[in-house]
């Protein structure tokens, strides 16, 4: 196994490197990504470049994952783009390369994944591509690994007085992501603090204290592992020796094969034409905003708002170069959104086959009115030749949606925050600068439909759902 590290902070550079390098490698391999979104995007990019790739994540059906494992085992795929869902249970001695699109959070995790290559072949490659987003993603995983004391207290207090509760019941009273809430209940069950019967959770009679010291110790250990991966990416020592020492192998000697021992085995240059194509791929406009079909069960006040929005479009994805970087710079810098973004959204709308076509435009308002969203919407409407109608007013100042951690809390946060003050009957473009949970668009759009508007088409500058 020949190890190599290549620092490519920009996603476009990494995509270009993958498209240039994978076709030159013998056999099949794996590209690991930290997030499902990145795995899906890398998979699409490789297929776009004629590479026989499949995407393997925990969201895929079990049958689909098993089929991909078999295809990889028999060499009928060039590459599988995977999250950590392709884990320790998978054994394939003929893997020729393992490439990490982003850095894992620990040397142990990296060693386990890169070690899938080279088990029964003469030469295999393990390449770590480091990106500018690595630490942000790792920080998120560390931050959400354990529930906070307040969240635990809220769950136990509710279960203690509720006579049992389902996971959905708990979502309505505890601001915790559903998957984290399910994990929290499993931890508390193992600790003996709760138990489950017939799909409902109950507080046990056992006394239980939040293990703050234990959790702090584990978190500190994960921070140390994170720093070890930063050191791995920059060390001039033998890469294999470094990893083995991190795994407490004090007898490890230099391997004589890695990039630090023998020079870079794979080229590190980025073909200019592929980088340009990767930038175009990342800036491809018109990513879908799927409509939400139903409100969370038992949420108060949604019974009269059952109308469904049309599929929308978003210009870019937070963290990408190009339009997303421009929008992020303007938004975080408190500046007026640039005219270039108006032109880009107008081009996206111009290439979007909406039937029936919108006849007016409105926007998701800020509390108190005005602001950059209203300004941008007015400029966009003028560019499209549509009337800009201030049809909606925000009547409640709500917490930011990104602070709401599950679907019930997100929906409730915006359900009663808006009212329609005027409406036109034709189809309408509904603009907001960002889209994250989609509940804001759902709440505003449903009220427009309920008030008598035509079909509602959401449109946004940036998808921020991966920026949590």
C-alpha positions, 0 to 999 in steps of 0.5 A: 500500500502506497500512501500519499497526501495532496492538499487541494483545499478547493472542491473543484481542484479535488473533483478535477484530480479525481476525474484525471487520476481514476481512469489511469488506475488499474482495477477498482477502488473506493472514494470516501467522503465525509457527508452524503451530499458530497458522496452524491455530488462526487458520484455524479461528477465521476459519471459525468466524466465517463467513469463507471461509479456508484454511490454508497451511503447509509440512506440507500436501501439495503438491497442496493448497498448489497448489489453495489458491494457485489459489483465492486467485489467482481470488478464491474465498477470502476469506483464506489463513492462512499461514506463511512457506511461502507464500513468494517463488515465489507471485505474485498482483498482486490481493492486497488485504491482508496482515495479520501475526498476529505480527511476523516476525524481520526488516524484510526478511522483513516487507517481502517478505511485506507487499509481496505486497499492492497490486501491481495494485490501487488500495488495499491494506493491510499491517497488523502485529499485535504479540503478547506471544509474538513475541519468544519465537518469534523467539528460538527460530528464532534459537536453532535456526538453526545447529547447536551445535559439540557437535552437529556434533562428535557427528555427525562423530565418529559418522560417522567410526567407523560406516561410514556411517549413516542419519538414523534411526541418527544420531537414536539417538546425537545429541540433535538434532531430526530436521529440524535434523539433516537440515539439519545434514547438508546444511550439512556436505555443502555444506562438503565434510565429509560425503557421501551414498550410497544413503541413508547418510551418510559422513564425508569425508576433508576436514578441517573446522572449525566456523565459530564466528565466522561463525555468531556474526556471523550470529546478531548480525545476526539480533538486530539485525534483531529489534530493528529490527522492535521499532523499526518497531512503535513508531516515529512515523516514516513506516512505509514510509520506515522499511522502505525505509531498513532495506533501504538505500534512503537516498532514501526519502521519507514515503509520506503514506499509512501510519498514521503519516503519515495516521492509522489507515486501519483501526479498532483497537477490539476489539468486546467480544462478539467478544473474549468469543467469542475467549476462549471459542474459546481456552478450548474444552476437550477438544483431542485428544491423538492416540495414538502408534501405534509406537515408534521403530525399533530402540529397545531394550526396546519389543518387549513394549509394543506396546499403543496408548492411546486418544485423550486430551484436554488442557484448554488450550494453553500461552500461551493466556489462561484455563485455560492462563494459570491453570495456568502461573501455578500451575505456575511459582509452585510453587503447588497447582493451583487448584480451578477447574482441577479443575472444568474438567477434570471438565467436560471429562471429563463431556462426553467420550464414552468407550466403555468409560467409565473406572472408575478414575484414576491418574497419571504419578508424579514420581520419589520420589512425591507432588507437584502431579500426584499431588495434582491427580489425587486431587482430580480422582478425588474430583470424578469419583467414581472411585478414585485408584490409585497404580498407577505408580512412577517408578524412574529420575530422567530429564532433562526431556522438553523437553531431548530434541530428537528422537523417538528420544531422547524415547522412550528417555528415558522407556521404562524410567523407570516400573514398574506396582506395582498395576493394575485391569482396568477402563478408566483415566484417566491424568493428567499436568499437561502433554503435550508429546512424548506419549512419557511418556503412551505409556510409562506407558500401554503398561506399564499395558496390558501389566500388564492394565489396560483401555483407557487415556485420557490427560488433561492440563491443558496442551499445552506442545508449542509452548512449546519 
